[in-house]
């Protein structure tokens, strides 16, 4: 098997392991009833196997990297389709699955317009902005900010990005914890323990 197909194989194995076990078992709620679709010990085993597989994959390919250019931009020789799939997967998270249905119910057409505009935005970015960015041979957009506008603008952009990611991660953990509370059948006061991973 060629090296390029190994990540796809690992992702496929992960899907085969996860989907059959994701909804077969129930969990016992606080009142003693069975909660449909709850987590079972098999789910924990699958998640642990998936995590170990990802760590092994990262370790295996990490040993072959010789420079930071390989690490950050893959020597600029990656397949565009794989990059697109990676970006697609990166942009979807727990927030997407937990908040989008409610937003569609409350604001239907407005959210639909936002979803319809995504391909147009991708077209503009892919055909007009990315080629200009690639001409500079930089590792990140922040380097381009420094080249064009100076170090202070680069630092401002980097700080704003870090703050945005911190807020995003806080919301992500909060919403995922709320979902876990329901799946495990726990009382709402357990939310801080679930969010901190102390349960």
Backbone torsions as a table, in degrees:
resi	resn	phi	psi	omega
1	UNK	NA	134.7	-179.1
2	UNK	-72.5	156.5	-176.4
3	UNK	-62.7	-34.0	-175.3
4	UNK	-66.3	-22.5	-176.5
5	UNK	-92.3	-7.3	-177.8
6	UNK	-63.4	-43.7	177.8
7	UNK	-60.7	-37.7	178.4
8	UNK	-66.1	-38.8	177.7
9	UNK	-62.4	-43.7	179.6
10	UNK	-63.7	-41.2	178.5
11	UNK	-64.3	-40.4	178.6
12	UNK	-63.9	-42.7	178.1
13	UNK	-62.8	-40.9	177.9
14	UNK	-60.0	-43.4	178.5
15	UNK	-64.7	-42.4	179.8
16	UNK	-62.9	-34.6	179.3
17	UNK	-77.6	-36.2	-172.1
18	UNK	-79.1	-51.4	-170.0
19	UNK	-62.1	-40.9	179.0
20	UNK	-65.5	-26.1	-175.6
21	UNK	-98.4	-8.3	-171.6
22	UNK	-68.3	-26.6	-175.0
23	UNK	-136.4	20.2	-177.3
24	UNK	-87.9	-23.5	-174.1
25	UNK	-116.7	154.2	178.5
26	UNK	-107.5	164.3	177.2
27	UNK	-118.7	150.9	-178.4
28	UNK	-83.6	126.2	-178.6
29	UNK	-81.8	178.2	-178.1
30	UNK	-63.0	-37.6	-177.9
31	UNK	-84.0	5.0	177.3
32	UNK	94.1	-9.8	179.3
33	UNK	-79.1	165.8	-179.6
34	UNK	-92.6	130.6	177.6
35	UNK	-93.2	119.5	-179.0
36	UNK	-67.7	135.9	177.5
37	UNK	79.3	14.5	179.5
38	UNK	-74.0	174.6	-178.7
39	UNK	-85.2	147.2	-179.9
40	UNK	-126.2	165.8	-179.1
41	UNK	-61.1	-27.5	178.2
42	UNK	-64.0	-36.4	177.0
43	UNK	-61.3	-41.1	177.9
44	UNK	-63.1	-39.4	178.0
45	UNK	-63.9	-42.4	179.8
46	UNK	-63.3	-44.5	179.2
47	UNK	-63.0	-41.0	178.8
48	UNK	-63.7	-43.0	177.8
49	UNK	-63.1	-40.8	178.6
50	UNK	-62.8	-45.3	179.2
51	UNK	-62.0	-43.8	177.9
52	UNK	-62.8	-40.5	177.9
53	UNK	-62.1	-42.2	179.0
54	UNK	-66.8	-39.6	177.2
55	UNK	-64.5	-42.2	179.2
56	UNK	-64.6	-40.4	178.9
57	UNK	-64.0	-44.7	177.6
58	UNK	-62.9	-40.8	179.3
59	UNK	-65.3	-42.8	-177.5
60	UNK	-61.5	-50.8	-177.0
61	UNK	-79.5	-23.7	177.5
62	UNK	-65.5	-31.1	179.3
63	UNK	-67.0	-22.8	-175.5
64	UNK	-90.0	-7.2	-178.8
65	UNK	-79.7	135.3	-177.6
66	UNK	-111.6	-15.0	-176.5
67	UNK	-148.5	165.2	176.9
68	UNK	-68.6	-26.6	177.6
69	UNK	-64.3	-38.2	175.6
70	UNK	-64.3	-41.5	-176.3
71	UNK	-67.9	-47.5	-172.5
72	UNK	-84.0	-36.8	-174.7
73	UNK	-126.9	11.2	176.2
74	UNK	56.6	38.4	-178.2
75	UNK	58.8	16.3	179.3
76	UNK	57.6	33.2	-177.3
77	UNK	-130.9	19.9	-179.2
78	UNK	-78.9	154.1	178.3
79	UNK	-66.3	127.7	-179.5
80	UNK	-58.3	-34.3	-179.9
81	UNK	-65.4	-43.2	178.5
82	UNK	-65.4	-37.1	176.8
83	UNK	-63.6	-42.3	178.4
84	UNK	-63.0	-43.3	178.1
85	UNK	-63.4	-40.2	178.6
86	UNK	-62.6	-44.3	177.9
87	UNK	-63.8	-41.2	178.7
88	UNK	-59.3	-45.8	179.8
89	UNK	-66.6	-35.4	-179.3
90	UNK	-67.3	-36.3	-175.5
91	UNK	-77.8	-11.4	177.2
92	UNK	-104.4	138.3	-177.6
93	UNK	-147.5	-171.0	177.0
94	UNK	-59.0	-36.5	179.6
95	UNK	-60.0	-41.1	-178.8
96	UNK	-59.2	-45.8	-175.2
97	UNK	-77.2	-29.5	-177.0
98	UNK	-89.2	-31.9	-173.8
99	UNK	-99.1	-30.1	-174.5
100	UNK	-60.9	-44.5	178.9
101	UNK	-58.0	-43.2	178.4
102	UNK	-65.1	-39.1	178.2
103	UNK	-65.4	-38.1	178.4
104	UNK	-65.3	-38.3	179.4
105	UNK	-67.4	-41.9	-176.9
106	UNK	-78.4	-38.3	-171.9
107	UNK	-127.6	24.8	-174.6
108	UNK	-11.0	-78.6	-173.3
109	UNK	-62.1	-32.8	-178.9
110	UNK	-65.6	-45.7	179.3
111	UNK	-66.6	-37.9	179.3
112	UNK	-61.3	-40.8	178.2
113	UNK	-62.4	-39.6	177.7
114	UNK	-63.6	-40.4	179.6
115	UNK	-67.9	-40.9	-179.4
116	UNK	-65.4	-29.4	-177.9
117	UNK	-76.6	-14.7	-176.6
118	UNK	-58.8	-48.8	178.8
119	UNK	-60.2	-34.9	178.8
120	UNK	-65.7	-43.4	178.3
121	UNK	-62.8	-42.1	179.0
122	UNK	-62.4	-39.4	179.1
123	UNK	-63.0	-46.1	-179.9
124	UNK	-63.2	-46.5	-179.6
125	UNK	-64.9	-45.3	-175.4
126	UNK	-68.0	-37.4	-173.8
127	UNK	-100.3	-16.4	-177.6
128	UNK	-118.5	-36.7	-175.5
129	UNK	-93.6	-44.7	-177.9
130	UNK	-61.1	-43.3	177.6
131	UNK	-58.4	-38.0	177.6
132	UNK	-66.6	-42.5	178.4
133	UNK	-61.5	-41.6	-177.0
134	UNK	-68.0	-22.8	179.1
135	UNK	-64.0	-26.7	-175.1
136	UNK	-85.0	-12.3	178.5
137	UNK	54.4	44.6	178.9
138	UNK	-101.2	161.3	-179.5
139	UNK	-83.7	-34.4	-179.1
140	UNK	-139.4	163.7	178.9
141	UNK	-65.7	-23.8	-179.1
142	UNK	-70.6	-31.3	173.4
143	UNK	-63.4	-40.3	178.3
144	UNK	-64.3	-39.0	176.0
145	UNK	-60.1	-41.4	179.8
146	UNK	-66.9	-41.0	-179.8
147	UNK	-63.1	-43.1	-174.3
148	UNK	-87.0	-34.9	-170.4
149	UNK	-125.7	-7.3	177.3
150	UNK	107.4	166.1	-176.1
151	UNK	-65.0	-38.0	-177.3
152	UNK	-62.9	-38.2	178.9
153	UNK	-69.3	-39.1	176.9
154	UNK	-60.3	-46.9	-179.0
155	UNK	-63.9	-40.3	178.2
156	UNK	-62.0	-45.6	178.6
157	UNK	-61.9	-42.0	-179.4
158	UNK	-65.8	-42.8	179.8
159	UNK	-64.6	-43.5	178.8
160	UNK	-62.7	-38.7	178.4
161	UNK	-64.6	-43.9	-179.9
162	UNK	-62.5	-43.3	178.0
163	UNK	-62.5	-41.8	178.0
164	UNK	-61.5	-44.1	179.5
165	UNK	-65.2	-37.8	178.7
166	UNK	-64.1	-43.1	178.3
167	UNK	-66.1	-40.3	179.3
168	UNK	-62.6	-43.6	180.0
169	UNK	-66.2	-36.0	178.1
170	UNK	-63.4	-43.9	178.4
171	UNK	-65.6	-41.1	179.5
172	UNK	-59.1	-48.1	-179.7
173	UNK	-65.2	-39.9	179.9
174	UNK	-62.6	-49.0	-178.3
175	UNK	-67.6	-39.0	177.5
176	UNK	-64.2	-38.0	179.0
177	UNK	-66.5	-39.7	176.8
178	UNK	-60.7	-41.9	178.7
179	UNK	-65.9	-40.4	179.1
180	UNK	-63.1	-37.4	177.9
181	UNK	-58.4	-44.2	179.9
182	UNK	-67.5	-45.3	-177.3
183	UNK	-64.9	-34.9	-179.2
184	UNK	-88.0	-7.2	178.8
185	UNK	69.9	34.7	-177.9
186	UNK	-96.2	162.9	175.4
187	UNK	-74.9	153.4	-177.8
188	UNK	-58.2	-26.4	-178.8
189	UNK	-67.1	-12.0	177.5
190	UNK	-81.6	-2.4	-176.1
191	UNK	-56.6	-47.1	178.2
192	UNK	-61.3	-36.6	178.6
193	UNK	-66.2	-40.9	178.3
194	UNK	-67.0	-43.7	-178.3
195	UNK	-63.6	-34.5	-179.9
196	UNK	-87.7	-3.2	179.6
197	UNK	74.1	27.2	-178.2
198	UNK	-103.1	13.2	-178.3
199	UNK	-95.3	NA	NA
